[in-house]
Structure formats: C-alpha cells, structure tokens
Amino acid sequence: MHIHNHFIKPEYQQVVMKVQNYINVTLTGDVSLKTLSELANYSPFHFQKIFTEAVLETPKQYVIRLRLERAAHFIKIFPYLPINEIASGCGFSSNSVFSRAFKNYYGISADNYRKLPGNMMQEIKKKRNRSPNEQEAQWITPVSDIQEKIDSVKISSEPVISTMYSFKIAAIQTTLSHRENISFAFKSLIQWAVPQQLISPATRFFGIWLDIPYLTPPDKCRYLCGIELSSEVKPNKGIVILTFNKGLYLNYKMTGDINDTLNSLIALNHNYIDSMGYSISEMICYEHFEVSPANELYEKINRSLLIPIRKQ
C-alpha cells in the first residue's frame, strides 16, 4: 500500500490493506463505516482516523470515488449500456443519487461524459484529481487523445481467444505512483510466501489491474501483485486470496513498460475485441509474467495480457 510521505504504524498499514482488499471485492455491497470498522476491529471513530491518515481519503470518500471511476469506465467502454444500469451495477441506490454524485465529482453529467472525446476527458481528470504525489507519477505518460491511440497503436502479435480455468491467487496491493512499486510489492509477497513453501519453479506470477491511469491518478491506481496457489492458505499481513474466474480471455503477448501496456489495452479494446465479435466482460485485466517481477524490471519481462471477454 502506498503511504503518503509519512509514517504509519505497521499494524495500521495491515488493517488498512485488509479493509482495502475487502472493499475491492465488495464494492457494490455493504461497505458502510460500521461494517468496515468491525472488520478492522476498531471503533468507527478510530478506524476512520487511521484509514484517512493512510489513504488521504475518508472511507466514504474512497468508496464513492471507486464506484464513480468504475462507472466512468463502464460509460466509455460500454456505450450502449443504459446509465441507470451502470449506476445500479456500481453500487448506487438510485439513478438520482448517482447523477448528483457523478456531476459533483466530474463536473459534468454522465450522459455528456459519454459523448466527450478523449482529450476532453483528460482535462476533466486533471481538474478533478490533483494528486499530492503528481511529481512521482510523471513516468506514466497521460493519454491525451484516445482516438489517436486507437488509430496509431499496433500490437506485435495477433491476439488469441482461449478458455482459462479457475485457480487461486495470493496477492498484495500496491499503486502506480512510482516505477518500482510493482517490483517492491512482489518482493514483499515473496518474503511472505517463501517460509510457507508457496514458491516453486512452477509458480506463476500475475499482475492484476483494478484501475487504469486514464481515469484514476497513478498514486491511487490499485494494482495487485500475485502468485498462483497450488494449495490452500490463510491470508494475513495484507495478503488477499483471489479467484481467477473460469471463462473466455483475450490473450496477447507483449514486452514493454507501463505506457506500452496501457496503449496495448486501448488498441486491443477498440481495434480487436469488437471486430472479433466479443466485448469485455469484467473491468479487470491480468498480466501473466514469464519470470518473477521481483527479480527483473517490469519493462523487460515477457508477459501475456489476459482480458476477460464474452460473445456479443
């Protein structure tokens, strides 16, 4: 978890990461302050204080932001999905509540947001998300014009569609505020996994994108670093156990930095998935690394992007 330039007690870090992991998988469910504070085993007042100190957002602000950014992704990626369905699917109690929250956050209605060209969406992001760690995140190149990326980015190998089967992943969360965060998180994960004999020559390493810098500030972009599990294990110390769902995935091999990954995702979504008669089925993307990112630079690793899809 990224800590914003001040000391947070290790036990508080673990509590906040535990709650963030819960919110990740329960975003549209019960994420009230009462529920979250009970999960953390603190009073609501004390929990809100330590969460806000660590994340620089109250729990309520954090949840609303995640829901709104998720909705914004759906609005742009699924242009024919009714906005009221998106609002309900992102955890808002009514379309009117969603409409007010969306306009307050982005300064524009959801309907008008859907019509915006890519360069205007970036201006809205810049005005809304003034990151306190903006200087740290300049290694990620902002997408100024989505249409330009759609037209110009070419991927180096033909994507294929394959059926993937379910398995478990142990993961730890980080952000994209610094180019070495992914490596640091994998090192922490491996330090936890080795004593439990969870690492072997056959271990597969995964990165999981929960947010995209296109809409979310890099220092708030959630990225999970994970290993495939071959046996049951209990999560602790900020580790979450996830299920990789069985289904159809668009599989594309690549090498490059975070910017290359983002450009490829844009090109895949607009140039290939639709033309192949499929659509994205989940707001998530997996990266399967050929070697451990703890021991090799992210941009040097051969990897496969795995995007969950469904037949249109």
DACOR-V712997 format. One record per pair of residues at least 24 apart in sequence whose C-alpha atoms are under 10 Angstrom apart, sorted by sequence separation. I is the first residue (numbers start at 1). GAP is how many residues later the second one is. If there is no record, write none. Layout:
I:GAP / I:GAP
This chain:
15:24 / 16:24 / 66:24 / 67:24 / 68:24 / 104:24 / 105:24 / 119:24 / 120:24 / 121:24 / 122:24 / 203:24 / 204:24 / 283:24 / 284:24 / 15:25 / 33:25 / 67:25 / 118:25 / 119:25 / 120:25 / 121:25 / 182:25 / 203:25 / 204:25 / 282:25 / 283:25 / 14:26 / 15:26 / 33:26 / 64:26 / 118:26 / 119:26 / 120:26 / 202:26 / 203:26 / 261:26 / 281:26 / 282:26 / 283:26 / 15:27 / 32:27 / 33:27 / 64:27 / 71:27 / 83:27 / 117:27 / 118:27 / 119:27 / 203:27 / 280:27 / 281:27 / 282:27 / 12:28 / 31:28 / 32:28 / 63:28 / 64:28 / 83:28 / 117:28 / 118:28 / 119:28 / 170:28 / 199:28 / 202:28 / 250:28 / 279:28 / 280:28 / 281:28 / 282:28 / 31:29 / 82:29 / 117:29 / 118:29 / 119:29 / 198:29 / 199:29 / 279:29 / 280:29 / 281:29 / 68:30 / 72:30 / 117:30 / 118:30 / 198:30 / 199:30 / 200:30 / 248:30 / 250:30 / 278:30 / 279:30 / 280:30 / 281:30 / 16:31 / 20:31 / 32:31 / 67:31 / 71:31 / 83:31 / 118:31 / 198:31 / 199:31 / 249:31 / 278:31 / 279:31 / 280:31 / 281:31 / 15:32 / 16:32 / 19:32 / 31:32 / 198:32 / 248:32 / 249:32 / 277:32 / 278:32 / 279:32 / 280:32 / 68:33 / 69:33 / 198:33 / 248:33 / 254:33 / 277:33 / 278:33 / 279:33 / 16:34 / 17:34 / 64:34 / 68:34 / 72:34 / 76:34 / 80:34 / 171:34 / 173:34 / 175:34 / 193:34 / 198:34 / 247:34 / 253:34 / 255:34 / 273:34 / 277:34 / 278:34 / 12:35 / 15:35 / 16:35 / 20:35 / 28:35 / 67:35 / 75:35 / 79:35 / 169:35 / 170:35 / 171:35 / 172:35 / 173:35 / 175:35 / 176:35 / 198:35 / 250:35 / 251:35 / 252:35 / 253:35 / 276:35 / 277:35 / 15:36 / 16:36 / 23:36 / 27:36 / 65:36 / 69:36 / 75:36 / 78:36 / 79:36 / 140:36 / 169:36 / 170:36 / 171:36 / 175:36 / 176:36 / 189:36 / 190:36 / 193:36 / 249:36 / 251:36 / 253:36 / 273:36 / 276:36 / 13:37 / 17:37 / 27:37 / 64:37 / 65:37 / 68:37 / 69:37 / 76:37 / 77:37 / 139:37 / 140:37 / 169:37 / 171:37 / 173:37 / 176:37 / 188:37 / 189:37 / 190:37 / 196:37 / 249:37 / 251:37 / 273:37 / 274:37 / 12:38 / 13:38 / 16:38 / 17:38 / 64:38 / 68:38 / 72:38 / 75:38 / 76:38 / 139:38 / 140:38 / 185:38 / 186:38 / 187:38 / 189:38 / 261:38 / 269:38 / 273:38 / 274:38 / 12:39 / 16:39 / 20:39 / 23:39 / 24:39 / 27:39 / 28:39 / 71:39 / 75:39 / 76:39 / 137:39 / 138:39 / 139:39 / 140:39 / 185:39 / 186:39 / 260:39 / 268:39 / 273:39 / 19:40 / 23:40 / 27:40 / 65:40 / 74:40 / 75:40 / 76:40 / 136:40 / 137:40 / 138:40 / 139:40 / 177:40 / 178:40 / 185:40 / 186:40 / 193:40 / 257:40 / 258:40 / 259:40 / 265:40 / 9:41 / 12:41 / 13:41 / 64:41 / 72:41 / 73:41 / 136:41 / 137:41 / 138:41 / 176:41 / 177:41 / 178:41 / 182:41 / 184:41 / 185:41 / 186:41 / 256:41 / 257:41 / 258:41 / 264:41 / 8:42 / 12:42 / 13:42 / 20:42 / 24:42 / 72:42 / 76:42 / 135:42 / 136:42 / 137:42 / 175:42 / 176:42 / 177:42 / 181:42 / 182:42 / 183:42 / 244:42 / 256:42 / 257:42 / 265:42 / 20:43 / 23:43 / 27:43 / 134:43 / 135:43 / 136:43 / 175:43 / 176:43 / 177:43 / 182:43 / 255:43 / 256:43 / 257:43 / 133:44 / 175:44 / 176:44 / 177:44 / 181:44 / 192:44 / 255:44 / 256:44 / 257:44 / 261:44 / 8:45 / 9:45 / 133:45 / 174:45 / 175:45 / 176:45 / 177:45 / 192:45 / 213:45 / 254:45 / 255:45 / 256:45 / 7:46 / 8:46 / 131:46 / 174:46 / 175:46 / 176:46 / 193:46 / 213:46 / 254:46 / 255:46 / 256:46 / 6:47 / 7:47 / 174:47 / 175:47 / 176:47 / 192:47 / 254:47 / 255:47 / 256:47 / 6:48 / 173:48 / 174:48 / 175:48 / 189:48 / 214:48 / 254:48 / 255:48 / 4:49 / 5:49 / 173:49 / 174:49 / 175:49 / 189:49 / 213:49 / 253:49 / 254:49 / 255:49 / 3:50 / 4:50 / 173:50 / 174:50 / 189:50 / 212:50 / 253:50 / 254:50 / 3:51 / 4:51 / 172:51 / 173:51 / 174:51 / 188:51 / 252:51 / 253:51 / 254:51 / 2:52 / 3:52 / 4:52 / 171:52 / 172:52 / 173:52 / 252:52 / 253:52 / 1:53 / 2:53 / 3:53 / 171:53 / 172:53 / 173:53 / 212:53 / 251:53 / 252:53 / 253:53 / 1:54 / 170:54 / 171:54 / 172:54 / 250:54 / 251:54 / 252:54 / 170:55 / 171:55 / 172:55 / 250:55 / 251:55 / 252:55 / 169:56 / 170:56 / 171:56 / 249:56 / 250:56 / 251:56 / 169:57 / 170:57 / 171:57 / 249:57 / 250:57 / 251:57 / 168:58 / 169:58 / 170:58 / 248:58 / 249:58 / 250:58 / 168:59 / 169:59 / 170:59 / 248:59 / 249:59 / 250:59 / 28:60 / 31:60 / 168:60 / 169:60 / 248:60 / 249:60 / 250:60 / 28:61 / 29:61 / 30:61 / 167:61 / 168:61 / 169:61 / 225:61 / 226:61 / 227:61 / 247:61 / 248:61 / 249:61 / 27:62 / 28:62 / 29:62 / 167:62 / 168:62 / 224:62 / 225:62 / 226:62 / 227:62 / 246:62 / 247:62 / 248:62 / 27:63 / 28:63 / 29:63 / 167:63 / 168:63 / 170:63 / 223:63 / 245:63 / 247:63 / 248:63 / 27:64 / 28:64 / 168:64 / 170:64 / 171:64 / 26:65 / 28:65 / 168:65 / 170:65 / 172:65 / 173:65 / 227:65 / 172:66 / 173:66 / 171:67 / 172:67 / 173:67 / 146:68 / 171:68 / 172:68 / 225:68 / 170:69 / 171:69 / 172:69 / 143:70 / 144:70 / 169:70 / 170:70 / 171:70 / 142:71 / 143:71 / 169:71 / 170:71 / 171:71 / 212:71 / 141:72 / 142:72 / 143:72 / 169:72 / 170:72 / 211:72 / 212:72 / 140:73 / 141:73 / 142:73 / 168:73 / 169:73 / 170:73 / 210:73 / 211:73 / 212:73 / 168:74 / 169:74 / 209:74 / 210:74 / 211:74 / 167:75 / 168:75 / 169:75 / 209:75 / 210:75 / 56:76 / 137:76 / 167:76 / 168:76 / 208:76 / 209:76 / 210:76 / 166:77 / 167:77 / 168:77 / 208:77 / 209:77 / 140:78 / 166:78 / 167:78 / 179:78 / 207:78 / 208:78 / 209:78 / 139:79 / 165:79 / 166:79 / 167:79 / 179:79 / 207:79 / 208:79 / 137:80 / 138:80 / 164:80 / 165:80 / 166:80 / 206:80 / 207:80 / 208:80 / 137:81 / 164:81 / 165:81 / 166:81 / 206:81 / 207:81 / 136:82 / 137:82 / 164:82 / 165:82 / 176:82 / 205:82 / 206:82 / 207:82 / 134:83 / 136:83 / 163:83 / 164:83 / 165:83 / 205:83 / 206:83 / 133:84 / 134:84 / 163:84 / 164:84 / 204:84 / 205:84 / 206:84 / 131:85 / 132:85 / 133:85 / 134:85 / 162:85 / 163:85 / 164:85 / 204:85 / 205:85 / 206:85 / 129:86 / 131:86 / 133:86 / 162:86 / 163:86 / 164:86 / 204:86 / 205:86 / 206:86 / 207:86 / 129:87 / 130:87 / 131:87 / 132:87 / 133:87 / 161:87 / 162:87 / 163:87 / 203:87 / 204:87 / 205:87 / 206:87 / 125:88 / 129:88 / 131:88 / 161:88 / 162:88 / 163:88 / 203:88 / 204:88 / 205:88 / 125:89 / 126:89 / 128:89 / 131:89 / 160:89 / 161:89 / 162:89 / 203:89 / 205:89 / 125:90 / 126:90 / 159:90 / 160:90 / 161:90 / 201:90 / 124:91 / 125:91 / 126:91 / 129:91 / 159:91 / 160:91 / 161:91 / 122:92 / 125:92 / 159:92 / 160:92 / 121:93 / 122:93 / 158:93 / 159:93 / 160:93 / 121:94 / 158:94 / 159:94 / 157:95 / 158:95 / 118:96 / 156:96 / 157:96 / 207:96 / 155:97 / 156:97 / 157:97 / 206:97 / 208:97 / 155:98 / 156:98 / 205:98 / 206:98 / 207:98 / 208:98 / 155:99 / 156:99 / 206:99 / 190:102 / 190:104 / 155:105 / 187:105 / 189:105 / 186:106 / 187:106 / 188:106 / 153:107 / 186:107 / 187:107 / 155:108 / 156:108 / 185:108 / 186:108 / 187:108 / 154:109 / 155:109 / 159:109 / 183:109 / 184:109 / 185:109 / 186:109 / 153:110 / 154:110 / 155:110 / 183:110 / 184:110 / 152:111 / 153:111 / 182:111 / 183:111 / 184:111 / 153:112 / 155:112 / 161:112 / 182:112 / 183:112 / 149:113 / 150:113 / 153:113 / 154:113 / 155:113 / 159:113 / 180:113 / 183:113 / 149:114 / 150:114 / 153:114 / 154:114 / 158:114 / 159:114 / 180:114 / 183:114 / 149:115 / 150:115 / 152:115 / 153:115 / 161:115 / 182:115 / 183:115 / 143:116 / 150:116 / 151:116 / 155:116 / 182:116 / 140:117 / 141:117 / 142:117 / 146:117 / 149:117 / 150:117 / 154:117 / 161:117 / 180:117 / 139:118 / 140:118 / 141:118 / 149:118 / 150:118 / 153:118 / 179:118 / 180:118 / 139:119 / 140:119 / 141:119 / 143:119 / 147:119 / 150:119 / 151:119 / 179:119 / 139:120 / 140:120 / 142:120 / 143:120 / 146:120 / 147:120 / 150:120 / 151:120 / 179:120 / 141:121 / 146:121 / 149:121 / 150:121 / 140:122 / 143:123 / 147:123 / 146:124 / 5:127 / 4:128 / 5:128 / 4:129 / 73:138 / 73:139 / 70:140 / 70:141 / 73:141 / 69:142 / 70:142 / 73:142 / 164:142 / 69:143 / 72:143 / 66:144 / 162:144 / 164:144 / 66:145 / 70:145 / 159:145 / 161:145 / 163:145 / 69:146 / 70:146 / 159:146 / 160:146 / 161:146 / 162:146 / 69:147 / 159:147 / 161:147 / 162:147 / 161:148 / 21:150 / 66:150 / 21:151 / 65:151 / 21:152 / 20:153 / 18:154 / 66:154 / 17:155 / 18:155 / 66:155 / 17:156 / 17:157 / 62:158 / 55:165 / 1:171 / 2:171 / 3:171 / 1:172 / 2:172 / 3:172 / 1:173 / 2:173 / 1:174 / 2:174 / 2:175 / 2:176 / 2:179 / 1:180 / 1:184 / 24:186 / 77:192 / 77:193 / 24:198 / 78:201 / 20:202 / 77:202 / 78:202 / 21:203 / 77:203 / 74:206 / 77:206 / 74:208 / 74:209 / 73:210 / 70:213 / 4:215 / 3:216 / 2:217 / 18:217 / 21:217 / 25:217 / 2:218 / 18:218 / 20:218 / 21:218 / 22:218 / 1:219 / 18:219 / 19:219 / 21:219 / 2:220 / 17:220 / 18:220 / 20:220 / 21:220 / 1:221 / 17:221 / 18:221 / 21:221 / 1:222 / 14:222 / 15:222 / 16:222 / 17:222 / 18:222 / 1:223 / 14:223 / 15:223 / 17:223 / 13:224 / 14:224 / 13:225 / 14:225 / 11:226 / 10:227 / 1:237
